């Protein structure tokens, strides 16, 4: 699945020069893509947030970095990647079951943009209902064994393993200092052996977003 390193290659193109596009059909990402309405927001991030991160993509041929902003508000999950000079490289939005993709990258993606949403959801949303007691906890979700390790009310590690072994290997997410509390971890590492890359996410800033005010109910006319 060396060609499946395309995810890292395309993301890295936001932070550097274009890289070769692998030949052949795009790979498939195992598992289901949950709609934002079914996602469980981590308690550490709240129901709505904007998270600015430096993304380092490590793959067999090297590494690249770029800046990205992830925002969750209402039923919209939005990921924006920026180029080395601050210009927008891409914008990916999932609203309900619809995915919208806007790209200013020098080349087309050699994989569906939804792949990036898979990684976002596995890191921040697709896990067990917590907080959980100290120790290791395991559950089967969508044909995958999901294991989490907790300590002091904080999530330290989350792993995903396909029960059918296709593909083989264990995806592993580690949270420096644990996930929980009022702010996200300073650094999150996501190792994806299914496609041969590692993402290192360094938090640059985090902002909670106040819920949008609801429209007031119409007033009943007062009888004269």
N, CA, C and O of each residue as an XYZ file, in Angstrom:
896
protein
N       0.830     -1.204      0.000
C       0.000      0.000      0.000
C       0.863      1.252      0.000
O       0.452      2.285      0.528
N       2.052      1.173     -0.585
C       2.922      2.351     -0.572
C       2.264      3.540     -1.264
O       2.456      4.689     -0.865
N       1.488      3.250     -2.305
C       0.819      4.352     -3.001
C      -0.170      5.053     -2.091
O      -0.513      6.210     -2.334
N      -0.633      4.385     -1.057
C      -1.597      4.988     -0.151
C      -0.962      6.049      0.720
O      -1.668      6.749      1.446
N       0.345      6.188      0.670
C       1.004      7.305      1.359
C       0.567      8.619      0.720
O       0.986      9.693      1.150
N      -0.268      8.530     -0.296
C      -0.769      9.715     -0.995
C      -1.388     10.712     -0.036
O      -1.306     11.917     -0.275
N      -2.004     10.251      1.037
C      -2.596     11.192      1.987
C      -1.545     12.131      2.538
O      -1.735     13.348      2.549
N      -0.449     11.576      2.991
C       0.614     12.429      3.514
C       1.218     13.289      2.424
O       1.549     14.452      2.656
N       1.363     12.727      1.242
C       1.968     13.475      0.147
C       1.141     14.691     -0.202
O       1.680     15.786     -0.360
N      -0.171     14.508     -0.325
C      -1.026     15.622     -0.731
C      -1.113     16.673      0.363
O      -1.064     17.868      0.070
N      -1.240     16.255      1.615
C      -1.265     17.224      2.703
C       0.049     17.986      2.751
O       0.067     19.195      2.981
N       1.143     17.276      2.535
C       2.441     17.935      2.605
C       2.607     18.970      1.514
O       3.372     19.920      1.682
N       1.907     18.810      0.396
C       2.056     19.771     -0.691
C       1.568     21.142     -0.295
O       1.882     22.127     -0.962
N       0.785     21.227      0.804
C       0.369     22.545      1.281
C       1.537     23.294      1.892
O       1.528     24.524      1.942
N       2.544     22.565      2.356
C       3.643     23.228      3.031
C       4.927     23.227      2.246
O       5.947     23.697      2.749
N       4.918     22.717      1.030
C       6.141     22.677      0.243
C       5.804     22.504     -1.210
O       4.660     22.708     -1.618
N       6.797     22.125     -2.003
C       6.584     21.955     -3.428
C       5.767     20.721     -3.711
O       5.637     19.851     -2.851
N       5.203     20.629     -4.931
C       4.401     19.466     -5.292
C       5.249     18.212     -5.335
O       6.429     18.251     -5.685
N       4.627     17.091     -4.972
C       5.309     15.810     -4.975
C       4.652     14.909     -6.013
O       3.525     15.178     -6.428
N       5.331     13.842     -6.443
C       4.763     12.972     -7.465
C       3.439     12.364     -7.018
O       3.285     11.990     -5.856
N       2.488     12.265     -7.936
C       1.197     11.649     -7.654
C       1.288     10.168     -7.970
O       1.635      9.804     -9.093
N       0.979      9.285     -6.991
C       1.070      7.849     -7.260
C       0.141      7.442     -8.388
O      -0.933      8.019     -8.554
N       0.556      6.443     -9.166
C      -0.258      5.947    -10.254
C      -1.261      4.930     -9.732
O      -1.111      4.396     -8.633
N      -2.296      4.669    -10.546
C      -3.283      3.679    -10.184
C      -4.481      4.293     -9.500
O      -4.490      5.491     -9.218
N      -5.513      3.472     -9.224
C      -6.732      3.985     -8.600
C      -6.466      4.413     -7.165
O      -5.549      3.900     -6.524
N      -7.270      5.361     -6.649
C      -7.074      5.789     -5.262
C      -7.394      4.661     -4.301
O      -8.273      3.847     -4.584
N      -6.707      4.591     -3.177
C      -6.986      3.542     -2.199
C      -8.321      3.799     -1.519
O      -8.874      4.896     -1.605
N      -8.833      2.777     -0.844
C     -10.064      2.902     -0.095
C      -9.731      2.973      1.384
O      -8.791      2.334      1.857
N     -10.515      3.759      2.106
C     -10.296      3.896      3.535
C     -11.287      2.983      4.246
O     -12.492      3.110      4.026
N     -10.819      2.068      5.089
C     -11.729      1.126      5.754
C     -12.654      1.846      6.729
O     -12.311      2.889      7.285
N     -13.829      1.266      6.921
C     -14.741      1.785      7.938
C     -15.704      2.813      7.395
O     -15.578      3.284      6.265
N     -16.671      3.149      8.229
C     -17.709      4.096      7.859
C     -17.306      5.508      8.259
O     -16.554      5.707      9.213
N     -17.824      6.494      7.506
C     -17.603      7.894      7.841
C     -18.862      8.409      8.500
O     -19.903      8.522      7.852
N     -18.779      8.727      9.795
C     -19.962      9.159     10.530
C     -20.300     10.596     10.203
O     -19.402     11.415     10.005
N     -21.579     10.916     10.144
C     -22.016     12.293      9.918
C     -21.754     13.126     11.167
O     -21.754     12.582     12.271
N     -21.528     14.436     11.024
C     -21.248     15.268     12.203
C     -22.327     15.173     13.270
O     -22.036     15.308     14.458
N     -23.575     14.942     12.859
C     -24.649     14.887     13.851
C     -24.497     13.700     14.789
O     -25.081     13.695     15.872
N     -23.716     12.684     14.391
C     -23.526     11.512     15.236
C     -22.216     11.585     16.020
O     -21.946     10.711     16.844
N     -21.409     12.600     15.782
C     -20.129     12.704     16.464
C     -20.320     13.116     17.909
O     -21.235     13.868     18.244
N     -19.438     12.608     18.761
C     -19.448     13.013     20.167
C     -18.255     13.931     20.392
O     -17.107     13.494     20.319
N     -18.528     15.203     20.667
C     -17.445     16.158     20.866
C     -16.711     15.840     22.160
O     -17.356     15.592     23.179
N     -15.380     15.840     22.152
C     -14.634     15.603     23.384
C     -14.955     16.670     24.422
O     -15.077     17.849     24.093
N     -15.090     16.249     25.677
C     -15.419     17.207     26.740
C     -14.365     18.289     26.857
O     -14.660     19.407     27.280
N     -13.113     17.955     26.477
C     -12.027     18.936     26.584
C     -12.197     20.078     25.596
O     -11.657     21.164     25.807
N     -12.949     19.845     24.507
C     -13.071     20.860     23.471
C     -14.412     21.562     23.486
O     -14.540     22.644     22.912
N     -15.395     20.991     24.112
C     -16.711     21.610     24.132
C     -17.505     21.284     22.881
O     -17.046     20.537     22.017
N     -18.687     21.846     22.795
C     -19.573     21.556     21.673
C     -19.181     22.296     20.412
O     -19.470     21.826     19.312
N     -18.535     23.432     20.541
C     -18.130     24.205     19.366
C     -16.755     24.803     19.648
O     -16.512     25.316     20.740
N     -15.848     24.739     18.660
C     -14.478     25.204     18.889
C     -13.808     25.538     17.577
O     -14.263     25.134     16.507
N     -12.723     26.279     17.671
C     -11.810     26.504     16.556
C     -10.422     26.173     17.071
O      -9.986     26.723     18.082
N      -9.723     25.273     16.380
C      -8.432     24.777     16.834
C      -7.402     24.998     15.735
O      -7.526     24.443     14.643
N      -6.391     25.804     16.018
C      -5.310     26.050     15.067
C      -4.134     25.151     15.414
O      -3.709     25.089     16.568
N      -3.611     24.455     14.411
C      -2.548     23.488     14.655
C      -1.467     23.572     13.589
O      -1.707     23.999     12.460
N      -0.282     23.156     13.978
C       0.784     22.897     13.021
C       0.800     21.393     12.771
O       0.944     20.603     13.704
N       0.653     21.011     11.532
C       0.565     19.601     11.153
C       1.887     19.177     10.518
O       2.309     19.736      9.507
N       2.517     18.207     11.109
C       3.731     17.628     10.541
C       3.392     16.248     10.012
O       2.915     15.389     10.753
N       3.638     16.039      8.735
C       3.351     14.768      8.091
C       4.658     14.044      7.828
O       5.516     14.544      7.099
N       4.811     12.871      8.417
C       6.027     12.077      8.253
C       5.682     10.825      7.447
O       4.727     10.118      7.767
N       6.458     10.557      6.410
C       6.231      9.421      5.548
C       7.582      8.853      5.155
O       8.603      9.461      5.477
N       7.638      7.710      4.470
C       8.925      7.052      4.232
C       9.948      7.913      3.525
O      11.147      7.738      3.742
N       9.508      8.849      2.678
C      10.452      9.630      1.892
C      10.816     10.968      2.533
O      11.584     11.729      1.945
N      10.297     11.274      3.704
C      10.626     12.553      4.324
C       9.487     13.081      5.174
O       8.680     12.306      5.688
N       9.418     14.398      5.324
C       8.400     15.026      6.156
C       8.132     16.434      5.657
O       8.994     17.062      5.044
N       6.924     16.923      5.927
C       6.537     18.276      5.579
C       5.655     18.827      6.693
O       5.124     18.071      7.506
N       5.502     20.155      6.725
C       4.651     20.797      7.727
C       3.768     21.842      7.076
O       4.150     22.466      6.086
N       2.588     22.026      7.637
C       1.715     23.114      7.228
C       0.819     23.476      8.406
O       0.737     22.742      9.390
N       0.152     24.616      8.290
C      -0.744     25.096      9.347
C      -2.183     24.815      8.935
O      -2.542     24.952      7.766
N      -3.000     24.423      9.902
C      -4.389     24.087      9.613
C      -5.281     24.587     10.735
O      -4.843     24.732     11.877
N      -6.530     24.848     10.401
C      -7.546     25.231     11.381
C      -8.699     24.242     11.266
O      -9.232     24.012     10.181
N      -9.074     23.662     12.400
C     -10.213     22.762     12.483
C     -11.305     23.449     13.285
O     -11.055     23.955     14.379
N     -12.516     23.468     12.741
C     -13.619     24.138     13.438
C     -14.847     23.239     13.444
O     -15.214     22.650     12.428
N     -15.468     23.150     14.606
C     -16.731     22.427     14.755
C     -17.757     23.402     15.288
O     -17.576     23.972     16.365
N     -18.836     23.600     14.543
C     -19.894     24.503     14.983
C     -21.205     24.037     14.383
O     -21.331     23.878     13.169
N     -22.182     23.821     15.259
C     -23.452     23.313     14.784
C     -23.267     21.954     14.144
O     -22.660     21.062     14.737
N     -23.792     21.787     12.924
C     -23.645     20.507     12.232
C     -22.534     20.543     11.208
O     -22.483     19.684     10.328
N     -21.636     21.521     11.299
C     -20.567     21.670     10.313
C     -19.211     21.361     10.930
O     -18.868     21.863     12.000
N     -18.447     20.525     10.235
C     -17.069     20.230     10.594
C     -16.202     20.735      9.449
O     -16.347     20.272      8.318
N     -15.300     21.681      9.726
C     -14.556     22.380      8.685
C     -13.062     22.245      8.959
O     -12.611     22.458     10.085
N     -12.297     21.893      7.929
C     -10.851     21.808      8.016
C     -10.254     22.680      6.907
O     -10.571     22.496      5.732
N      -9.388     23.632      7.285
C      -8.747     24.524      6.323
C      -7.238     24.369      6.465
O      -6.700     24.454      7.569
N      -6.553     24.141      5.336
C      -5.099     24.040      5.323
C      -4.498     25.241      4.631
O      -5.017     25.694      3.611
N      -3.397     25.772      5.178
C      -2.761     26.978      4.656
C      -1.388     26.650      4.094
O      -0.684     25.778      4.602
N      -1.019     27.365      3.036
C       0.276     27.197      2.410
C       1.367     27.918      3.172
O       1.083     28.565      4.179
N       2.621     27.825      2.718
C       3.764     28.393      3.442
C       3.714     29.908      3.545
O       4.353     30.473      4.433
N       2.979     30.585      2.671
C       2.915     32.046      2.711
C       1.594     32.538      3.292
O       1.261     33.717      3.175
N       0.848     31.642      3.912
C      -0.383     32.035      4.580
C      -1.628     31.934      3.737
O      -2.729     32.120      4.254
N      -1.494     31.646      2.446
C      -2.665     31.509      1.590
C      -3.385     30.191      1.842
O      -2.788     29.222      2.311
N      -4.667     30.170      1.527
C      -5.461     28.971      1.746
C      -5.098     27.914      0.718
O      -5.158     28.159     -0.487
N      -4.719     26.730      1.203
C      -4.394     25.634      0.312
C      -5.615     24.809     -0.041
O      -5.790     24.394     -1.187
N      -6.473     24.572      0.972
C      -7.694     23.819      0.728
C      -8.691     24.114      1.842
O      -8.324     24.584      2.919
N      -9.956     23.830      1.559
C     -11.024     23.912      2.555
C     -11.911     22.694      2.376
O     -12.405     22.423      1.281
N     -12.105     21.969      3.462
C     -12.912     20.747      3.448
C     -14.012     20.900      4.484
O     -13.735     21.189      5.648
N     -15.245     20.710      4.074
C     -16.375     20.883      4.992
C     -17.326     19.707      4.895
O     -17.673     19.258      3.802
N     -17.741     19.218      6.042
C     -18.778     18.194      6.102
C     -19.951     18.766      6.872
O     -19.828     19.133      8.040
N     -21.091     18.836      6.201
C     -22.315     19.339      6.818
C     -23.397     18.293      6.591
O     -23.822     18.051      5.462
N     -23.835     17.677      7.688
C     -24.746     16.558      7.538
C     -24.043     15.433      6.811
O     -22.944     15.041      7.203
N     -24.651     14.904      5.760
C     -24.015     13.851      4.986
C     -23.312     14.358      3.745
O     -22.842     13.561      2.934
N     -23.232     15.671      3.582
C     -22.625     16.256      2.396
C     -21.199     16.721      2.687
O     -20.922     17.284      3.746
N     -20.300     16.479      1.734
C     -18.909     16.906      1.861
C     -18.598     17.875      0.727
O     -18.849     17.577     -0.440
N     -18.049     19.036      1.078
C     -17.657     20.038      0.091
C     -16.147     20.212      0.132
O     -15.549     20.252      1.207
N     -15.528     20.315     -1.044
C     -14.072     20.376     -1.159
C     -13.689     21.537     -2.060
O     -14.166     21.637     -3.191
N     -12.829     22.410     -1.560
C     -12.295     23.526     -2.338
C     -10.777     23.453     -2.269
O     -10.208     23.416     -1.177
N     -10.114     23.432     -3.422
C      -8.671     23.216     -3.432
C      -7.960     24.273     -4.249
O      -8.402     24.647     -5.336
N      -6.831     24.757     -3.697
C      -5.899     25.617     -4.419
C      -4.527     24.944     -4.484
O      -3.509     25.612     -4.670
N      -4.507     23.629     -4.331
C      -3.270     22.867     -4.383
C      -2.763     22.803     -5.823
O      -3.552     22.909     -6.762
N      -1.457     22.631     -6.002
C      -0.910     22.592     -7.357
C      -1.328     21.359     -8.144
O      -1.234     21.356     -9.371
N      -1.790     20.309     -7.463
C      -2.202     19.089     -8.135
C      -3.472     18.560     -7.493
O      -3.797     18.904     -6.356
N      -4.191     17.716     -8.233
C      -5.370     17.083     -7.677
C      -4.963     16.044     -6.633
O      -3.884     15.454     -6.703
N      -5.860     15.837     -5.660
C      -5.602     14.806     -4.664
C      -5.667     13.424     -5.312
O      -6.549     13.175     -6.134
N      -4.758     12.529     -4.963
C      -4.816     11.161     -5.483
C      -5.677     10.258     -4.606
O      -5.555      9.034     -4.665
N      -6.544     10.854     -3.796
C      -7.429     10.110     -2.909
C      -8.637     10.992     -2.626
O      -8.551     12.205     -2.817
N      -9.759     10.434     -2.179
C     -10.930     11.247     -1.851
C     -10.624     12.178     -0.677
O      -9.951     11.765      0.268
N     -11.105     13.431     -0.714
C     -10.851     14.361      0.400
C     -11.379     13.848      1.731
O     -10.882     14.239      2.787
N     -12.392     12.967      1.690
C     -12.958     12.438      2.938
C     -11.921     11.738      3.797
O     -12.121     11.584      5.001
N     -10.802     11.308      3.194
C      -9.758     10.657      3.976
C      -9.322     11.543      5.139
O      -9.085     11.048      6.241
N      -9.217     12.847      4.901
C      -8.788     13.752      5.961
C      -9.815     13.803      7.088
O      -9.459     13.943      8.258
N     -11.109     13.688      6.720
C     -12.146     13.673      7.747
C     -12.046     12.407      8.593
O     -12.295     12.446      9.798
N     -11.683     11.284      7.968
C     -11.478     10.059      8.738
C     -10.450     10.298      9.843
O     -10.685      9.946     10.999
N      -9.316     10.894      9.491
C      -8.268     11.126     10.481
C      -8.740     12.080     11.573
O      -8.492     11.849     12.756
N      -9.418     13.148     11.175
C      -9.936     14.112     12.156
C     -10.866     13.408     13.135
O     -10.758     13.599     14.346
N     -11.773     12.600     12.616
C     -12.744     11.947     13.478
C     -12.102     10.911     14.389
O     -12.499     10.767     15.545
N     -11.117     10.192     13.878
C     -10.472      9.196     14.725
C      -9.692      9.857     15.857
O      -9.660      9.347     16.977
N      -9.071     10.978     15.565
C      -8.285     11.657     16.602
C      -9.190     12.274     17.666
O      -8.927     12.123     18.859
N     -10.264     12.974     17.244
C     -11.016     13.792     18.195
C     -12.370     13.226     18.595
O     -12.864     13.555     19.673
N     -12.995     12.381     17.761
C     -14.386     12.045     18.007
C     -14.695     10.564     18.137
O     -15.510     10.181     18.976
N     -14.068      9.727     17.331
C     -14.469      8.324     17.271
C     -13.804      7.532     18.371
O     -12.694      7.029     18.200
N     -14.490      7.419     19.514
C     -13.919      6.690     20.632
C     -15.009      6.206     21.562
O     -16.185      6.177     21.199
N     -14.616      5.831     22.750
C     -15.547      5.338     23.756
C     -16.161      6.513     24.506
O     -15.601      7.609     24.546
N     -17.315      6.261     25.093
C     -17.998      7.306     25.865
C     -17.265      7.492     27.192
O     -17.271      6.597     28.038
N     -16.641      8.639     27.373
C     -15.870      8.908     28.585
C     -16.446     10.068     29.360
O     -17.495     10.597     28.991
N     -15.776     10.480     30.438
C     -14.514      9.915     30.929
C     -14.696      8.525     31.536
O     -15.779      8.167     31.998
N     -13.607      7.752     31.523
C     -13.632      6.382     32.000
C     -12.661      6.212     33.166
O     -11.749      7.022     33.333
N     -12.848      5.170     33.972
C     -11.917      4.909     35.088
C     -10.507      4.641     34.573
O     -10.306      4.324     33.400
N      -9.543      4.773     35.469
C      -8.153      4.500     35.106
C      -8.014      3.080     34.569
O      -8.663      2.146     35.041
N      -7.149      2.949     33.570
C      -6.901      1.630     33.011
C      -7.269      1.568     31.548
O      -7.518      2.592     30.911
N      -7.302      0.345     31.013
C      -7.542      0.111     29.594
C      -8.977     -0.343     29.382
O      -9.501     -1.167     30.132
N      -9.600      0.206     28.351
C     -10.987     -0.122     28.047
C     -11.085     -0.445     26.559
O     -10.408      0.164     25.730
N     -11.951     -1.429     26.234
C     -12.005     -1.934     24.864
C     -13.457     -2.095     24.437
O     -14.309     -2.499     25.228
N     -13.732     -1.770     23.154
C     -15.086     -1.897     22.620
C     -14.989     -2.097     21.107
O     -14.046     -1.625     20.471
N     -15.966     -2.795     20.538
C     -16.023     -2.994     19.099
C     -16.950     -1.958     18.481
O     -18.112     -1.852     18.873
N     -16.442     -1.190     17.511
C     -17.212     -0.147     16.832
C     -16.974     -0.291     15.335
O     -15.837     -0.199     14.872
N     -18.040     -0.517     14.578
C     -17.959     -0.553     13.119
C     -16.868     -1.495     12.616
O     -16.055     -1.124     11.769
N     -16.862     -2.722     13.148
C     -15.909     -3.718     12.677
C     -14.484     -3.483     13.125
O     -13.558     -4.093     12.590
N     -14.291     -2.597     14.112
C     -12.953     -2.298     14.614
C     -12.909     -2.442     16.123
O     -13.865     -2.102     16.820
N     -11.803     -2.943     16.616
C     -11.572     -2.970     18.059
C     -10.943     -1.641     18.455
O      -9.830     -1.316     18.043
N     -11.676     -0.879     19.261
C     -11.206      0.421     19.730
C     -10.785      0.275     21.189
O     -11.586     -0.116     22.039
N      -9.534      0.589     21.467
C      -8.992      0.468     22.819
C      -8.529      1.838     23.293
O      -7.861      2.563     22.555
N      -8.884      2.190     24.522
C      -8.468      3.460     25.097
C      -7.813      3.238     26.444
O      -8.192      2.340     27.196
N      -6.824      4.069     26.739
C      -6.131      4.019     28.022
C      -6.335      5.350     28.733
O      -6.002      6.413     28.209
N      -6.894      5.263     29.950
C      -7.253      6.453     30.726
C      -6.470      6.492     32.038
O      -6.093      5.456     32.586
N      -6.234      7.707     32.526
C      -5.597      7.908     33.833
C      -5.994      9.286     34.343
O      -5.869     10.283     33.632
N      -6.472      9.331     35.576
C      -6.829     10.610     36.181
C      -7.921     11.348     35.440
O      -7.937     12.579     35.439
N      -8.844     10.625     34.803
C      -9.924     11.247     34.072
C      -9.519     11.800     32.717
O     -10.279     12.556     32.112
N      -8.328     11.439     32.221
C      -7.839     11.943     30.939
C      -7.519     10.782     30.007
O      -7.005      9.750     30.438
N      -7.826     10.961     28.730
C      -7.534      9.958     27.720
C      -6.078     10.100     27.283
O      -5.676     11.151     26.784
N      -5.299      9.051     27.469
C      -3.877      9.084     27.124
C      -3.591      8.486     25.754
O      -2.682      8.931     25.055
N      -4.373      7.468     25.370
C      -4.087      6.777     24.105
C      -5.354      6.120     23.579
O      -6.193      5.643     24.343
N      -5.475      6.107     22.229
C      -6.613      5.447     21.575
C      -6.067      4.670     20.385
O      -5.254      5.194     19.624
N      -6.507      3.420     20.215
C      -6.050      2.611     19.086
C      -7.240      2.027     18.338
O      -8.320      1.838     18.897
N      -7.007      1.741     17.029
C      -8.013      1.128     16.170
C      -7.390     -0.073     15.475
O      -6.304      0.025     14.905
N      -8.089     -1.219     15.525
C      -7.619     -2.423     14.842
C      -8.794     -3.071     14.115
O      -9.822     -3.354     14.730
N      -8.649     -3.309     12.802
C      -9.702     -3.953     12.036
C      -9.817     -5.416     12.450
O      -8.820     -6.138     12.473
N     -11.036     -5.853     12.777
C     -11.242     -7.229     13.210
C     -10.973     -8.225     12.094
O     -10.566     -9.356     12.360
N     -11.197     -7.817     10.839
C     -10.947     -8.731      9.724
C      -9.494     -8.700      9.263
O      -9.109     -9.430      8.349
N      -8.682     -7.841      9.909
C      -7.269     -7.777      9.558
C      -6.976     -7.136      8.231
O      -5.851     -7.234      7.739
N      -7.958     -6.473      7.625
C      -7.767     -5.819      6.338
C      -8.103     -4.336      6.447
O      -9.276     -3.966      6.497
N      -7.088     -3.498      6.483
C      -5.657     -3.821      6.467
C      -5.151     -4.216      7.847
O      -5.812     -3.994      8.861
N      -3.959     -4.809      7.855
C      -3.344     -5.215      9.111
C      -2.718     -4.000      9.796
O      -2.498     -2.962      9.172
N      -2.441     -4.151     11.077
C      -1.800     -3.076     11.815
C      -2.779     -2.337     12.713
O      -3.994     -2.505     12.609
N      -2.229     -1.521     13.589
C      -3.021     -0.788     14.579
C      -2.775      0.699     14.421
O      -1.638      1.161     14.512
N      -3.847      1.450     14.183
C      -3.741      2.906     14.227
C      -3.645      3.334     15.688
O      -4.359      2.807     16.541
N      -2.761      4.289     15.975
C      -2.527      4.665     17.369
C      -2.496      6.185     17.506
O      -1.763      6.871     16.794
N      -3.303      6.698     18.431
C      -3.334      8.131     18.738
C      -2.867      8.315     20.171
O      -3.416      7.700     21.085
N      -1.858      9.154     20.378
C      -1.380      9.454     21.730
C      -1.539     10.949     21.985
O      -1.294     11.777     21.107
N      -1.955     11.275     23.210
C      -2.237     12.652     23.599
C      -1.265     13.067     24.699
O      -1.328     12.544     25.812
N      -0.372     14.000     24.398
C       0.589     14.462     25.397
C      -0.144     15.100     26.569
O      -0.856     16.089     26.397
N       0.031     14.534     27.764
C      -0.653     15.054     28.940
C      -2.087     14.611     29.056
O      -2.733     14.880     30.068
N      -2.605     13.939     28.049
C      -3.971     13.429     28.096
C      -4.980     14.403     27.521
O      -4.773     15.616     27.538
N      -6.074     13.856     27.011
C      -7.183     14.643     26.478
C      -8.244     14.772     27.556
O      -8.784     13.769     28.023
N      -8.541     15.992     27.948
C      -9.512     16.242     28.996
C      -9.238     17.593     29.633
O      -8.106     18.076     29.616
N     -10.276     18.201     30.196
C     -10.093     19.507     30.812
C     -10.567     20.620     29.909
O     -11.444     20.420     29.069
N      -9.981     21.805     30.082
C     -10.458     22.992     29.380
C      -9.747     23.265     28.061
O     -10.177     24.141     27.311
N      -8.689     22.553     27.759
C      -7.922     22.834     26.545
C      -7.430     21.527     25.938
O      -7.267     20.536     26.650
N      -7.192     21.514     24.634
C      -6.681     20.295     23.993
C      -5.234     20.050     24.372
O      -4.575     20.962     24.873
N      -4.717     18.851     24.151
C      -3.305     18.567     24.439
C      -2.392     19.464     23.600
O      -2.765     19.923     22.521
N      -1.199     19.698     24.121
C      -0.241     20.510     23.373
C       0.217     19.806     22.106
O       0.575     20.460     21.126
N       0.208     18.474     22.119
C       0.614     17.716     20.942
C      -0.117     16.387     20.892
O      -0.307     15.721     21.910
N      -0.523     16.017     19.680
C      -1.186     14.738     19.441
C      -0.443     14.037     18.305
O      -0.128     14.657     17.289
N      -0.166     12.758     18.477
C       0.516     11.977     17.450
C      -0.400     10.867     16.966
O      -0.923     10.088     17.763
N      -0.591     10.800     15.656
C      -1.461      9.798     15.049
C      -0.622      8.954     14.095
O      -0.179      9.446     13.057
N      -0.402      7.688     14.438
C       0.373      6.765     13.616
C      -0.602      5.895     12.833
O      -1.421      5.190     13.421
N      -0.513      5.946     11.498
C      -1.431      5.208     10.640
C      -0.650      4.209      9.775
O      -0.237      4.551      8.667
N      -0.445      2.980     10.267
C       0.290      1.992      9.475
C      -0.513      1.485      8.285
O       0.056      0.889      7.370
N      -1.834      1.712      8.279
C      -2.642      1.255      7.155
C      -2.218      1.957      5.867
O      -2.275      1.375      4.785
N      -1.788      3.221      5.996
C      -1.396      3.989      4.825
C       0.033      4.513      4.929
O       0.471      5.269      4.062
N       0.762      4.130      5.963
C       2.190      4.391      6.015
C       2.601      5.816      6.322
O       3.578      6.292      5.744
N       1.903      6.527      7.206
C       2.311      7.878      7.558
C       2.021      8.146      9.025
O       1.278      7.411      9.676
N       2.622      9.210      9.527
C       2.395      9.673     10.895
C       2.072     11.159     10.854
O       2.740     11.922     10.155
N       1.053     11.572     11.595
C       0.705     12.978     11.738
C       1.043     13.429     13.148
O       0.642     12.789     14.120
N       1.775     14.522     13.264
C       2.072     15.124     14.557
C       1.370     16.483     14.589
O       1.718     17.382     13.824
N       0.390     16.628     15.468
C      -0.439     17.828     15.546
C      -0.034     18.639     16.769
O      -0.204     18.190     17.903
N       0.496     19.822     16.539
C       0.902     20.709     17.630
C      -0.101     21.848     17.751
O      -0.347     22.566     16.782
N      -0.674     22.016     18.927
C      -1.682     23.053     19.138
C      -1.030     24.428     19.167
O      -0.092     24.661     19.930
N      -1.529     25.343     18.330
C      -1.062     26.728     18.322
C      -2.020     27.642     19.066
O      -1.584     28.546     19.779
N      -3.305     27.422     18.912
C      -4.311     28.191     19.643
C      -5.608     27.416     19.670
O      -5.848     26.552     18.826
N      -6.445     27.733     20.648
C      -7.719     27.041     20.813
C      -8.743     28.045     21.298
O      -8.481     28.805     22.231
N      -9.899     28.052     20.675
C     -10.941     29.008     21.048
C     -12.287     28.310     21.073
O     -12.672     27.629     20.122
N     -12.992     28.491     22.172
C     -14.363     28.004     22.237
C     -15.266     28.980     21.486
O     -15.032     30.188     21.493
N     -16.295     28.446     20.841
C     -17.231     29.269     20.092
C     -18.571     29.239     20.811
O     -19.138     28.171     21.043
N     -19.075     30.420     21.161
C     -20.357     30.491     21.846
C     -21.466     30.025     20.906
O     -21.419     30.311     19.710
N     -22.457     29.314     21.429
C     -23.552     28.862     20.563
C     -24.285     30.039     19.954
O     -24.429     31.091     20.578
N     -24.747     29.848     18.725
C     -25.478     30.907     18.061
C     -26.806     31.137     18.762
O     -27.506     30.180     19.091
N     -27.167     32.416     18.998
C     -28.430     32.685     19.695
C     -29.607     32.236     18.857
O     -29.642     32.433     17.643
N     -30.564     31.630     19.527
C     -31.769     31.185     18.827
C     -32.729     32.346     18.665
O     -32.738     33.278     19.470
N     -33.533     32.284     17.622
C     -34.489     33.352     17.390
C     -35.589     33.309     18.439
O     -36.091     32.233     18.764
N     -35.973     34.476     18.978
C     -37.030     34.481     19.997
C     -38.361     34.044     19.412
O     -38.673     34.318     18.253
N     -39.139     33.359     20.240
C     -40.447     32.900     19.794
C     -41.358     34.095     19.571
O     -41.286     35.064     20.327
N     -42.216     34.055     18.551
C     -43.126     35.185     18.305
C     -44.064     35.407     19.475
O     -44.549     34.453     20.084
N     -44.313     36.645     19.780
C     -45.187     36.992     20.900
C     -46.638     36.933     20.465
O     -46.996     37.318     19.352
N     -47.468     36.437     21.382
C     -48.885     36.375     21.112
C     -49.479     37.778     21.221
O     -49.122     38.528     22.129
N     -50.371     38.135     20.321
C     -51.007     39.448     20.439
C     -51.787     39.574     21.721
O     -52.412     38.616     22.176
N     -51.752     40.740     22.297
C     -52.459     40.993     23.556
C     -53.868     41.459     23.254
O     -54.075     42.420     22.513
N     -54.817     40.777     23.828
C     -56.225     41.150     23.600
C     -56.514     42.513     24.170
O     -56.081     42.835     25.276
N     -57.240     43.314     23.427
C     -57.595     44.678     23.877
C     -58.936     44.634     24.604
O     -59.423     45.667     25.064
